[in-house]
Amino acid sequence: MSRHLERLLEIDGLLRQGRRQTSTSLAEAVEVSERTIRNDLTFLRDRYQAPIEWSKARGYYYTDPDWRLPTIPLTRGELFALTLGARMLEAYAGSAYSLELRSAIARLAERLPEQTWVDLQQVAEERILFRSGAEINLDPEVWHQLEDACRNHKTVHMTYYTAGRNATSDRNLDPYVLHIYRGTNPYVIGYCHNRQEMRWFRVDRIKRLQVLAETFVPDPTFDARDHLEMIFQHEAGGVPLPVVIWFDAPTAPYIRERRWHPTQEIHEHPDGSLTLHLMVRGMNDLKRWVLGYGQGAIVREPPELVQLVKTEVSQMQNSYKGGQP
């Protein structure tokens, strides 16, 4: 932003405060000469048709308080879209950007008539609601440190909590990319020095993070988009395997209405059922997803996934035998 434009915005803000403003008071506030202030006021009148008048009682003031300096070419609809975007990001991605977004949008809104902005806020707050379900505790500082480490190719040292083992561990990581899965699960994807492979780590499970002075050279063969396309949900390990799952007629509509994976193919059957074909790495997340459909889904291939589901169902049956454990 040029110094001239910045000064015009400051003058505009001072004139809207409702206090008596003179060329002297404006010059002192903006830290320029009174001559510069008079030139700026003339510029506002001539270039932007600013309705600025002077009176002994009020000093400089706007005769039309709804007039706005057209420095931000945003329409009402565009600002509303930004407002909803901020609400959505805050609801689904945690608080990492919420303060910055709200501040930025409020500054943009200063260019709109006050009542227009109030109306937009009311609609955004009361008529369009975003709910993410279970909330996460995302530390904004950890997220922003990872942003910097990804951008500058810095290795990080972290203390990480693994929910599956209910244990913490220390490890070094070369962070490649940040990924928000399904809007509520923030991950950092990178090369884990402990496992010697690309791994995913939930950012909200990082208990302590230190950005090291050590830098890394990214693997030129790693393509984030290709990497994400071959996984199901967030499980990235293993060799890609062909997966075949049959869904009965009552369950099939829920499968048809979404694209679950970039490789998916759906084969329809006369009775209303369907068969879903995928090529996927990692079977555990896929197992949990299939079990969510209960008897409405049957895994046909691969044998590894069939056995995982059978074992899980058998153990669930055992858990419910003989009453409460």
Secondary structure, 3 states (H helix, E strand, C coil): CCHHHHHHHHHHHHHCCCCCECHHHHHHHHCCCHHHHHHHHHHHHHHHCCCEEEECCCEEEECCCCCCCCCCCCCHHHHHHHHHHHHHHHHHHCCCCHHHHHHHHHHHHCCCCHHHHHHHHHHHHHCCCCCCCCCCCCCHHHHHHHHHHHHHCEEEEEEEEECCCCEEEEEEEEEEEEEEECCCEEEEEEEECCCCEEEEEEHHHEEEEEEEEEECCCCCCCCHHHHHHCEECCECCCCCEEEEEEECCCCHHHHHCCCCCCCCEEEECCCCCEEEEEEEECCHHHHHHHHCCHHHEEEEECHHHHHHHHHHHHHHHHHCCCCCC
